[in-house]
Amino acid sequence: MLRFPDKTRVRVNGLNEILADLYSEGRQPNKETVEEILNRLEKHNNYIPPSARREYKSALLKEYKDYIAERKNKAL
């Protein structure tokens, strides 16, 4: 589930797999990585409305940062 700042939650296909892949590739949480996440989500048959892309980018960046922090905490 992808969480937006307004507490809206959206189910997206393949999100955990994509985040895991990017993390294993050593990708940093930045604009380029967020674009890559969007591209991969669309390949997993997720429709992202053009009018909502900015909100998705923001939510995905936070989600990826949280994912990285969680992995680093588990490693400690």
C-alpha positions, 0 to 999 in steps of 0.5 A, a space after each residue: 500500500 502506498 500512503 499519501 500525506 492526506 492518509 489516503 492509501 492506494 494499492 499498487 502492484 509490485 511496489 515492495 518488489 520494486 523497492 527491494 530491487 532498487 535497494 539491492 541495486 544501491 539506488 539513492 532516494 532522489 528524483 531519478 530513482 522516483 522516476 524509475 519507480 514510476 516506470 516500473 510501477 507502470 510496467 506492473 500494470 499500475 495506472 498513475 493518472 497524469 494529474 496525480 504524478 506529482 503526488 505519487 512522486 512525493 509519496 514514493 520518495 517517502 516510501 523509498 526513504 522509509 524502506 531504506 531506513 527500515 533495512 538499515 535498522 534491521 542490519 544493526 
